[in-house]
């Protein structure tokens, strides 16, 4: 019988002990004697968040299809348990075997959000793994990072042995084969990292050097060995219906954030919103076949017993076989008593018709993401959405019985004026007025509109990577303008307004756009007690301010200045598929308020054609 790493006494002291016991439905157990490589997959946040992450489910299934590989899971222990583990010197352990992480060959960390960086150090520390790669030997696992934050890995580069740039289904087994060879032949750890860095998509940060100019910008970035590539090529799955995808996902013991079967219908996006990193780094758009999706949907519902299935993509409305897929799911889910979730839909007649069939209109709200209140700003960000589109969609929704709408906007976008900010309130008012154009006897009570604004963070590999970011006070001033304008509206009682935390947004910008000097700040703040920065109750801005001062790092340098067009960015060594020339061209078009057509209307020459597939090879005649 498997022995738990934590005693009953400890489990009774912590919140939600089911986070730590493993043995869930569909969890994979193997005989350690038959295993060549043990891989522990980590999501550096609490169990309920990590169990909702599709990427880990895909890689967990992929690795465990190999008889001689065992992939297990670990998540960040909640602060109550982390404190006990430190006090009692209990090493962090994997859920499946309950073995210490330090005993594994690889620790693979999925890096989804910059505000989890201190949690990464907590995972290393509790595992007994030295925080810095330079201090490790073969007594500890190879630490490898993957996920969207690796498109600028430099702020956390000293903490990782390797990074995997791109989609994980491509070269991981090449890396594991190389590891077996290295251990069998007695290579040093550095020899292994050197050879691993020659595998496409694998970046070994310790084998690259950075020099800086007097003004703090990067002068050069180069490998220490001529055999290593100067640029790391992102890895892309082109055959989306002939690749790994789980048929029996692990079912959590406690309710996860997204407690449902997730069906990824495509990757990439055709829209080209200039603020959206995902829309750029996941190009080109690639669809899964209808038959593949039908088969996986039924298999996962059978294997999990979940009562809801959700379609996953950046823009589900752009999936070319959406009507056929949705109609299939409606029939199948109705028979099974399963709900359907359809996020990322444009609000048009088809979408509303579908949602009317699968949602309880009286309980659900519709989400619109205009991102900007004025048409000028929507053109600047290339949203491809007019006010007429928004009001038409809202009108169709209200006529269909909905009376609750969520509106998402950003503040602090490049070229934004006070008038643009006020237009957020005016657009919300126009949507409320559209509701009251419906005859009173046909309305579903009073209209409820929630306006939410996040604060713009210019991310790497977007046309706005050259743009400055507002300071905390500027963000709050802009939120105040919107709030006052909403309160001045006739129907303001129907409109509620909330906004994101400004200090967290600014820190996110520093961590997203930083270089290796920021690593000292992250380590300092962790060593002074900071973790779970993504959780408001644990975030302490004063600790970060202290860390920046102690490390002599100016956060304004990374977020508050306009970048020079020829500046070398910390992430320029990555080939993400979209060229820097394309991004710069889009930056200029944004300043000219010029819209770029979506990829199905016209190729914009972004560079993704080099992958020779997906939307880039569709017949556009």
C-alpha positions in Angstrom: 0.0 0.0 0.0 1.2 3.5 -0.8 2.3 5.4 2.2 1.3 9.1 2.4 4.1 11.7 2.8 2.0 13.5 5.4 0.8 12.1 8.7 -2.9 12.2 9.6 -2.0 14.6 12.3 -0.6 17.1 9.8 -3.4 16.6 7.3 -5.9 17.5 10.0 -4.1 20.8 10.6 -4.3 22.1 7.0 -7.1 23.4 4.8 -8.3 21.0 2.2 -6.0 18.0 2.9 -7.3 16.3 -0.3 -4.9 18.6 -2.2 -2.0 16.5 -1.1 -3.1 12.8 -1.0 -3.2 12.0 -4.7 -4.8 8.7 -5.8 -7.5 10.5 -7.9 -9.5 8.8 -10.6 -7.4 8.3 -13.7 -4.1 9.2 -11.9 -1.3 7.0 -13.3 0.5 4.6 -11.0 3.5 2.6 -12.2 6.1 0.2 -10.9 9.3 2.2 -10.2 11.4 -0.8 -11.1 10.3 -0.6 -14.7 11.0 3.1 -15.1 14.0 4.7 -16.7 13.0 8.4 -16.3 10.9 9.9 -13.6 9.4 13.3 -14.5 7.4 15.4 -12.1 5.2 18.0 -13.7 4.6 21.1 -11.5 2.1 23.9 -11.7 3.3 26.6 -9.2 0.0 27.5 -7.7 -2.6 25.8 -5.5 -4.0 22.4 -6.5 -7.4 23.7 -7.6 -5.8 26.1 -10.1 -3.2 23.6 -11.4 -5.8 20.8 -11.9 -7.6 23.1 -14.3 -4.6 23.5 -16.6 -5.0 21.7 -19.9 -1.3 21.8 -20.8 -0.3 19.6 -17.9 -3.1 17.1 -18.6 -1.8 16.8 -22.2 1.8 16.3 -21.2 0.9 14.0 -18.3 -1.0 11.7 -20.7 1.8 12.0 -23.3 4.6 11.0 -20.9 2.7 8.2 -19.3 2.0 6.5 -22.6 5.7 5.5 -22.5 6.2 2.3 -20.4 9.6 3.4 -19.2 8.6 7.0 -18.2 6.5 7.9 -15.2 5.1 11.4 -15.0 3.7 12.5 -11.7 2.4 15.9 -10.4 3.1 18.5 -7.8 1.5 21.8 -7.0 2.4 24.7 -4.6 1.4 23.8 -1.1 -0.9 26.4 0.5 0.8 28.6 3.0 -0.5 26.6 6.0 1.2 23.4 4.8 4.3 25.2 3.5 4.9 26.6 7.0 4.6 23.1 8.6 6.9 21.5 5.9 9.6 24.1 6.6 9.2 23.8 10.4 9.3 20.0 10.3 11.7 19.7 7.3 9.3 17.6 5.3 10.4 17.6 1.6 8.0 18.5 -1.1 6.6 15.3 -2.7 4.7 14.1 -5.8 1.1 13.2 -5.6 1.2 9.8 -7.2 4.1 8.1 -5.4 4.4 10.5 -2.5 8.2 10.4 -3.1 10.3 13.5 -2.6 10.7 15.7 -5.7 14.5 15.6 -5.2 14.4 11.9 -6.2 13.1 12.6 -9.7 15.1 13.0 -12.9 13.2 16.1 -14.1 11.1 18.8 -12.5 9.0 20.4 -15.2 7.4 23.7 -14.2 4.6 25.1 -16.3 4.9 28.9 -16.1 1.5 30.4 -16.9 1.6 33.7 -15.1 4.4 36.1 -14.0 2.9 36.5 -10.5 3.7 32.8 -9.8 7.5 33.4 -9.9 8.0 33.4 -6.1 6.0 30.1 -5.9 8.6 28.6 -8.3 11.3 29.4 -5.8 9.1 27.9 -3.0 8.8 24.7 -4.9 12.6 24.4 -5.4 13.3 25.4 -1.8 10.8 22.9 -0.3 12.2 20.2 -2.6 15.7 20.7 -1.4 16.9 21.9 -4.8 19.3 24.8 -4.9 17.6 27.9 -6.2 20.2 28.7 -8.8 21.2 26.3 -11.6 24.9 27.0 -11.1 24.7 25.4 -7.6 23.2 22.1 -8.7 24.7 18.7 -9.4 23.3 15.3 -10.3 21.9 14.8 -6.8 18.9 16.9 -7.9 16.5 16.9 -10.9 17.0 18.8 -14.1 14.7 21.8 -13.7 12.9 22.7 -17.0 10.3 25.4 -17.6 7.6 25.7 -20.2 4.5 27.7 -21.0 3.7 31.2 -22.2 6.0 33.0 -19.7 9.1 31.3 -21.3 8.7 33.7 -24.2 10.7 36.0 -22.0 12.5 33.6 -19.6 15.2 36.0 -18.6 13.9 37.3 -15.2 13.9 33.7 -14.0 16.7 32.3 -16.1 19.2 31.7 -13.2 16.7 29.4 -11.5 16.3 27.0 -14.4 18.6 24.5 -16.1 16.5 24.4 -19.3 13.5 26.0 -20.9 11.3 24.4 -23.5 10.1 27.1 -26.0 6.9 26.2 -27.7 4.4 23.4 -27.6 5.4 20.4 -25.5 4.4 17.6 -27.8 7.3 17.9 -30.2 10.8 17.3 -28.8 10.4 16.2 -25.2 11.2 12.6 -25.9 14.4 13.6 -27.7 15.4 15.3 -24.5 14.6 12.3 -22.3 16.6 10.0 -24.7 19.6 12.4 -24.4 19.2 12.3 -20.6 19.4 8.5 -20.6 22.5 8.6 -22.7 24.1 11.2 -20.5 23.5 9.2 -17.3 24.6 5.9 -18.8 27.8 7.4 -20.2 28.7 9.4 -17.1 28.5 12.9 -18.6 28.8 15.9 -16.3 25.7 18.0 -15.8 27.1 20.8 -17.9 27.9 18.4 -20.8 24.3 17.3 -20.7 23.0 20.9 -20.7 25.3 21.7 -23.7 24.0 18.8 -25.8 20.4 19.5 -24.7 20.8 23.1 -25.9 21.3 21.8 -29.4 17.8 20.2 -29.5 15.4 22.6 -31.3 13.3 24.6 -28.9 15.5 23.8 -25.8 17.2 26.8 -24.2 20.0 26.4 -21.6 20.3 29.8 -20.0 23.6 29.2 -18.2 25.3 28.7 -21.6 24.4 32.2 -22.9 26.0 35.4 -21.8 24.5 38.9 -21.7 26.3 42.2 -21.8 24.8 45.6 -21.1 25.3 49.2 -22.4 25.8 52.1 -19.9 22.1 53.0 -20.2 21.1 49.5 -18.9 19.9 48.2 -22.3 21.3 45.0 -23.7 24.4 45.2 -25.9 24.8 41.6 -26.8 23.4 38.2 -26.1 25.3 35.1 -27.3 26.0 31.4 -26.6 29.3 30.5 -24.9 29.8 27.7 -27.3 29.7 28.0 -31.1 27.8 24.7 -31.4 24.8 26.2 -29.7 22.2 28.1 -31.7 22.1 31.9 -31.5 18.3 31.8 -31.8 15.9 29.3 -30.2 13.1 28.1 -32.5 9.7 27.7 -30.9 8.2 24.3 -31.4 4.8 24.0 -33.1 2.4 21.1 -33.5 1.1 21.2 -37.1 -0.8 18.0 -37.2 -3.5 18.8 -34.6 -5.5 15.7 -35.2 -2.6 13.3 -35.1 -1.0 14.2 -31.8 -1.4 13.6 -28.0 -4.6 14.5 -26.2 -5.9 12.8 -23.1 -8.9 10.5 -23.2 -9.0 10.0 -19.4 -8.0 13.2 -17.6 -7.3 13.0 -13.9 -10.4 13.8 -11.9 -9.7 16.0 -8.8 -11.0 15.0 -5.4 -12.1 18.6 -4.6 -13.7 21.1 -6.9 -11.2 22.6 -9.3 -11.4 26.2 -10.7 -12.6 24.8 -14.0 -14.4 21.6 -13.0 -15.2 20.2 -16.4 -14.0 18.3 -19.5 -11.9 20.7 -21.7 -12.0 20.2 -25.4 -9.3 22.2 -27.2 -10.7 22.8 -30.7 -7.8 24.8 -32.2 -4.6 26.7 -31.4 -3.7 30.1 -32.6 -5.8 33.1 -33.6 -6.5 35.0 -36.9 -7.5 38.3 -35.2 -4.2 40.0 -34.7 -5.1 42.2 -31.6 -2.0 44.2 -31.0 -2.1 43.9 -27.2 -2.5 40.1 -27.2 0.6 38.0 -26.7 -1.2 34.6 -27.1 -2.6 35.7 -30.4 1.0 36.3 -31.7 3.0 33.5 -30.1 0.5 30.7 -30.9 0.4 31.5 -34.6 -0.5 30.1 -37.0 -4.1 29.1 -36.4 -4.4 25.3 -36.6 -7.7 23.4 -36.2 -8.4 19.9 -34.9 -10.7 17.8 -37.1 -14.3 17.3 -36.3 -14.0 13.6 -36.0 -11.0 13.9 -33.6 -13.0 16.3 -31.4 -16.1 14.1 -31.4 -14.1 11.0 -30.4 -12.1 12.8 -27.6 -15.3 14.5 -26.2 -17.1 11.2 -25.8 -14.0 9.4 -24.4 -13.4 12.1 -21.8 -17.0 12.3 -20.7 -17.1 8.5 -20.3 -13.8 8.5 -18.3 -14.5 11.3 -15.9 -18.2 11.5 -15.3 -17.9 15.3 -15.5 -21.2 17.1 -15.9 -19.9 19.9 -18.1 -17.8 20.2 -21.3 -16.1 23.4 -22.4 -14.6 24.3 -25.8 -11.2 25.8 -25.5 -9.5 28.2 -27.9 -8.5 31.9 -28.2 -11.5 32.5 -30.5 -14.0 29.6 -30.8 -16.1 31.4 -33.3 -13.3 31.1 -35.8 -13.3 27.3 -35.8 -14.6 26.5 -39.3 -16.7 23.5 -38.2 -18.2 25.1 -35.1 -21.9 24.6 -36.1 -21.3 20.9 -36.8 -19.4 20.4 -33.5 -21.8 22.3 -31.4 -24.9 20.5 -32.8 -23.2 17.2 -32.1 -22.4 18.2 -28.6 -25.9 19.6 -28.0 -27.5 16.2 -29.0 -24.9 14.1 -27.1 -24.9 16.3 -23.9 -28.7 16.5 -23.8 -28.8 12.7 -23.8 -26.2 12.5 -21.0 -27.5 15.5 -19.0 -24.2 17.3 -19.5 -23.9 21.1 -19.7 -21.9 22.8 -22.4 -19.7 25.9 -21.9 -18.9 28.0 -24.9 -16.3 30.7 -24.0 -14.5 32.9 -26.5 -17.5 33.3 -28.8 -18.2 36.4 -30.8 -21.7 37.5 -29.9 -23.5 37.0 -33.2 -26.8 35.4 -34.3 -25.4 31.9 -34.5 -23.7 32.1 -31.1 -26.8 33.4 -29.4 -28.9 30.7 -30.9 -26.5 28.1 -29.6 -26.2 29.6 -26.2 -30.0 29.8 -25.9 -30.1 26.1 -26.3 -27.4 25.3 -23.8 -27.7 27.9 -21.1 -30.3 29.0 -18.5 -30.8 32.5 -19.8 -32.2 33.7 -16.5 -29.1 32.6 -14.6 -26.3 33.3 -17.1 -24.7 36.5 -18.3 -23.1 37.3 -21.6 -19.5 38.5 -22.0 -18.4 41.1 -24.5 -14.7 42.2 -24.7 -14.7 45.5 -26.7 -11.3 46.2 -24.9 -11.7 50.0 -25.7 -14.6 52.4 -25.5 -14.0 54.5 -28.6 -13.8 53.3 -32.2 -10.4 55.1 -32.5 -8.9 53.0 -29.8 -10.4 49.8 -31.1 -8.6 50.6 -34.4 -5.4 51.3 -32.6 -5.5 47.9 -30.9 -6.8 46.2 -34.1 -9.8 44.8 -32.3 -11.8 44.5 -35.6 -15.0 45.3 -33.8 -17.2 48.3 -34.5 -19.8 49.9 -32.1 -22.5 48.8 -34.5 -21.3 45.2 -34.1 -21.4 45.5 -30.3 -24.8 47.1 -30.2 -26.2 44.6 -32.7 -24.9 41.7 -30.6 -26.2 43.2 -27.4 -29.6 43.8 -29.0 -29.9 40.3 -30.2 -29.0 39.0 -26.8 -31.5 41.2 -25.0 -34.2 40.1 -27.5 -33.2 36.5 -26.8 -34.0 36.9 -23.1 -30.6 37.9 -21.6 -30.5 40.9 -19.3 -27.0 40.5 -17.8 -23.9 41.6 -19.6 -20.2 41.7 -18.6 -18.0 44.2 -20.5 -14.2 43.9 -20.4 -12.0 46.9 -21.2 -8.3 47.9 -20.8 -7.0 51.2 -19.5 -3.6 52.6 -20.3 -3.4 51.5 -23.9 -1.0 53.4 -26.2 -2.3 56.8 -27.5 -5.2 56.7 -25.1 -6.9 60.0 -24.3 -9.3 61.1 -21.7 -12.1 61.1 -24.3 -11.3 57.4 -25.0 -11.6 56.6 -21.3 -15.0 58.4 -21.1 -16.2 56.4 -24.1 -16.1 53.3 -22.0 -18.9 54.7 -19.9 -20.7 56.0 -22.9 -20.6 52.6 -24.6 -22.0 50.9 -21.5 -24.8 53.5 -21.4 -25.6 52.8 -25.1 -25.9 49.1 -24.4 -28.2 49.8 -21.4 -30.3 52.0 -23.7 -30.5 49.3 -26.3 -32.1 47.0 -23.7 -34.8 49.6 -22.9 -35.7 49.8 -26.6 -37.4 46.4 -26.2 -41.1 46.6 -25.3 -41.5 46.5 -21.6 -43.7 43.3 -21.7 -40.9 41.5 -23.5 -38.1 42.4 -21.1 -36.6 40.0 -18.6 -36.6 42.4 -15.6 -34.0 45.2 -15.3 -30.8 45.2 -17.2 -27.5 44.5 -15.3 -24.2 45.6 -16.8 -20.9 45.1 -15.2 -18.0 47.1 -16.6 -14.5 45.7 -15.7 -11.2 47.4 -16.6 -7.8 45.7 -16.4 -4.7 47.7 -16.8 -2.6 47.4 -20.0 0.6 45.4 -19.8 2.8 45.5 -22.9 4.0 42.0 -23.4 6.9 40.5 -25.4 6.2 39.5 -29.0 3.3 41.9 -29.5 3.3 45.1 -31.5 3.0 47.0 -28.2 6.3 45.6 -26.9 7.9 49.1 -27.7 5.2 50.9 -25.7 5.5 52.4 -22.2 3.3 51.4 -19.4 1.5 53.6 -16.9 2.6 54.0 -13.3 0.2 52.9 -10.5 -1.0 56.5 -9.9 -1.7 57.0 -13.6 -3.7 53.8 -13.8 -5.8 54.8 -10.8 -6.4 58.3 -12.2 -7.7 56.7 -15.4 -10.0 54.3 -13.5 -11.3 57.4 -11.6 -12.2 59.1 -14.9 -14.2 56.1 -16.0 -15.9 55.7 -12.6 -17.0 59.4 -12.5 -18.3 59.2 -16.1 -20.3 56.1 -15.4 -21.9 57.8 -12.3 -22.8 60.7 -14.5 -24.9 58.5 -16.8 -28.7 58.4 -16.8 -28.8 54.6 -16.3 -25.8 54.4 -13.9 -27.9 52.4 -11.5 -27.9 49.6 -14.1 -24.1 49.8 -14.5 -21.5 48.5 -12.0 -17.8 49.2 -12.3 -14.7 47.5 -11.0 -11.0 47.6 -11.9 -7.9 45.5 -11.4 -5.2 46.2 -8.9 -2.8 48.8 -10.3 0.3 47.8 -8.3 0.0 44.2 -9.3 -0.3 45.2 -13.0 2.9 47.3 -12.8 4.8 44.4 -11.2 3.5 42.0 -13.8 4.9 44.4 -16.4 8.3 44.4 -14.8 8.4 40.6 -14.6 7.1 40.2 -18.1 9.6 42.6 -19.7 12.6 42.3 -17.4 16.1 40.9 -17.9 18.3 38.7 -15.8 18.9 41.5 -13.3 15.3 41.1 -12.1 16.1 37.5 -10.9 17.9 39.0 -7.8 14.7 40.9 -6.9 12.6 37.8 -7.2 15.0 35.8 -5.0 15.3 38.6 -2.4 11.5 38.9 -2.1 11.0 35.2 -1.8 13.8 34.9 0.9 12.0 37.6 2.8 8.7 35.6 3.0 6.8 36.4 -0.2 4.8 33.8 -2.1 1.3 33.5 -3.8 1.6 37.0 -5.3 -1.4 36.2 -7.6 -3.6 36.0 -4.5 -4.7 39.4 -3.2 -4.6 38.4 0.5 -0.9 37.4 0.2 0.4 40.2 -2.1 2.5 42.8 -0.3 3.7 45.7 -2.5 6.0 47.0 0.2 8.0 43.8 0.1 8.6 44.2 -3.6 9.5 47.9 -3.2 12.1 46.8 -0.5 13.5 44.2 -2.9 13.9 46.5 -5.8 15.7 49.0 -3.6 18.0 46.4 -2.0 19.0 45.0 -5.4 19.4 48.4 -6.9 17.0 47.6 -9.7 14.7 50.4 -11.0 11.3 49.0 -12.0 10.5 52.1 -14.0 13.3 51.2 -16.4 11.4 48.1 -17.6 7.9 49.5 -17.8 7.7 53.3 -18.0 9.8 54.1 -21.1 9.2 53.9 -24.8 11.7 51.4 -26.2 13.9 52.4 -29.1 13.0 50.6 -32.3 16.5 49.1 -32.7 16.8 48.1 -29.0 17.8 44.5 -28.3 15.0 43.1 -26.1 15.8 40.4 -23.5 13.6 38.0 -25.5 15.0 38.7 -29.0 17.0 35.4 -29.0 13.7 33.5 -29.4 12.2 32.9 -32.8 8.5 32.9 -32.0 7.3 32.7 -35.6 6.3 36.3 -35.9 9.1 38.5 -37.1 10.3 41.7 -35.3 9.8 43.5 -38.6 6.2 42.5 -38.7 5.7 43.6 -35.1 7.4 46.9 -35.7 5.2 47.5 -38.8 2.1 46.8 -36.6 3.4 49.2 -34.0 3.5 51.9 -36.7 0.1 51.0 -38.0 -1.3 51.3 -34.4 0.0 54.8 -34.2 -1.6 55.6 -37.5 -4.9 54.1 -36.2 -4.9 51.7 -39.2 -6.6 48.3 -39.0 -4.9 45.1 -40.3 -7.3 42.5 -41.8 -7.5 39.1 -40.1 -5.5 36.2 -41.4 -8.4 34.6 -43.3 -9.1 37.9 -45.1 -5.5 38.7 -46.1 -2.0 37.5 -45.1 -0.2 40.2 -43.2 3.2 38.7 -43.7 3.9 38.0 -40.0 6.3 35.2 -40.6 4.1 32.2 -39.6 4.0 31.0 -43.2 7.3 29.4 -42.5 5.5 26.6 -40.6 3.8 25.6 -43.9 0.4 24.8 -42.5 -2.7 25.9 -40.7 -4.5 29.0 -41.8 -1.5 30.2 -43.7 -2.1 27.4 -46.3 -5.9 27.8 -46.6 -7.3 28.6 -50.0 -8.3 32.3 -49.6 -9.9 32.6 -53.1 
